[in-house]
Amino acid sequence: MAADCAHLTEVDLRAEIERVMPMSIPQRIGAYGSRGFLARALWIAAQWQGLQQAADACRSTLHRAYVKMGETYTRNPTIEEARHRVPQLGHVLAQSLDAEIRALDHEAPW
């Protein structure tokens, strides 16, 4: 997305606007009203709009993740509670690993 934004800043529309600015008002109206200029301006506006929508969706998703992380953090045990739970969790993990190893050994062709 950042690369797309950078690309939009390099579009030569600004240079064309600066080239036309010194012209007379009727010439400027003609240049800015040309189909090519209008098409490029609309294309750039559409790209900016698309990037804005993508950025909004990204911000919204990041905000939801941040809120979820905050909710999860509040449910974390205290240090003392965690130390108390370590032996139990270690035992459960060891049993899970043993079961997984037995299943792999059972599937092994040798």
C-alpha positions as CSV (number, residue, x, y, z in Angstrom):
1,M,0.0,0.0,0.0
2,A,2.8,2.4,0.8
3,A,4.4,1.7,-2.6
4,D,1.1,2.5,-4.3
5,C,0.9,5.8,-2.4
6,A,4.4,6.6,-3.4
7,H,3.6,5.8,-7.0
8,L,0.6,8.2,-6.9
9,T,2.8,11.0,-5.8
10,E,5.0,10.5,-8.8
11,V,2.2,10.9,-11.3
12,D,2.9,13.6,-13.8
13,L,-0.5,15.3,-13.4
14,R,1.0,17.9,-11.1
15,A,3.6,18.7,-13.7
16,E,0.9,19.1,-16.3
17,I,-1.1,21.4,-14.0
18,E,2.1,23.6,-13.5
19,R,2.7,23.7,-17.2
20,V,-0.8,24.9,-17.9
21,M,-1.0,27.5,-15.1
22,P,0.8,30.3,-16.9
23,M,-1.6,30.0,-19.9
24,S,-4.6,32.2,-20.4
25,I,-7.9,31.3,-18.7
26,P,-9.6,30.0,-21.9
27,Q,-6.5,27.9,-22.6
28,R,-6.5,26.5,-19.1
29,I,-10.2,25.7,-19.3
30,G,-9.5,23.9,-22.5
31,A,-6.5,22.0,-21.1
32,Y,-8.2,21.0,-17.8
33,G,-11.4,20.1,-19.6
34,S,-9.8,17.8,-22.1
35,R,-10.8,14.1,-21.9
36,G,-7.3,12.9,-21.3
37,F,-6.7,15.3,-18.4
38,L,-10.1,14.5,-16.9
39,A,-9.5,10.7,-17.3
40,R,-6.1,10.9,-15.6
41,A,-7.5,13.0,-12.8
42,L,-10.4,10.6,-12.2
43,W,-8.1,7.6,-12.3
44,I,-5.8,9.2,-9.7
45,A,-8.8,10.1,-7.5
46,A,-10.1,6.6,-7.8
47,Q,-6.8,5.1,-6.8
48,W,-6.5,7.5,-3.8
49,Q,-10.1,6.5,-2.8
50,G,-9.2,2.8,-3.0
51,L,-6.1,3.3,-1.0
52,Q,-8.1,5.3,1.6
53,Q,-10.6,2.5,2.0
54,A,-7.8,-0.1,2.3
55,A,-6.1,2.1,5.0
56,D,-9.4,2.5,6.8
57,A,-10.0,-1.3,6.8
58,C,-6.4,-1.8,8.1
59,R,-6.9,0.7,10.9
60,S,-10.2,-0.9,11.9
61,T,-8.7,-4.4,11.9
62,L,-5.7,-3.2,14.0
63,H,-8.0,-1.5,16.4
64,R,-10.0,-4.7,16.9
65,A,-6.8,-6.6,17.4
66,Y,-5.6,-4.1,20.0
67,V,-8.9,-4.3,21.9
68,K,-8.8,-8.1,21.7
69,M,-5.2,-8.1,23.0
70,G,-6.3,-5.8,25.9
71,E,-9.2,-8.2,26.8
72,T,-6.8,-11.2,26.7
73,Y,-4.2,-9.3,28.8
74,T,-6.8,-8.7,31.5
75,R,-7.5,-12.4,31.7
76,N,-3.8,-13.4,32.1
77,P,-2.9,-14.9,35.5
78,T,-0.7,-13.0,37.9
79,I,2.9,-14.1,38.3
80,E,2.0,-16.0,41.5
81,E,-0.9,-17.7,39.8
82,A,1.2,-18.6,36.8
83,R,4.0,-20.1,39.0
84,H,1.4,-22.2,40.7
85,R,0.0,-23.4,37.4
86,V,3.3,-24.3,35.8
87,P,3.6,-27.8,37.1
88,Q,0.1,-28.7,36.1
89,L,0.5,-27.2,32.6
90,G,3.9,-28.9,32.2
91,H,2.3,-32.2,33.0
92,V,-0.5,-31.7,30.5
93,L,2.0,-30.6,27.8
94,A,4.2,-33.7,28.5
95,Q,1.1,-36.0,28.1
96,S,0.2,-34.3,24.9
97,L,3.7,-34.7,23.5
98,D,3.8,-38.3,24.5
99,A,0.5,-39.0,22.8
100,E,1.7,-37.3,19.6
101,I,5.0,-39.2,19.6
102,R,3.1,-42.5,20.1
103,A,0.9,-41.7,17.2
104,L,3.9,-40.9,15.0
105,D,5.6,-44.1,16.1
106,H,2.5,-46.0,15.2
107,E,2.3,-44.5,11.7
108,A,6.1,-45.0,11.0
109,P,6.8,-47.6,8.4
110,W,9.6,-49.3,10.3
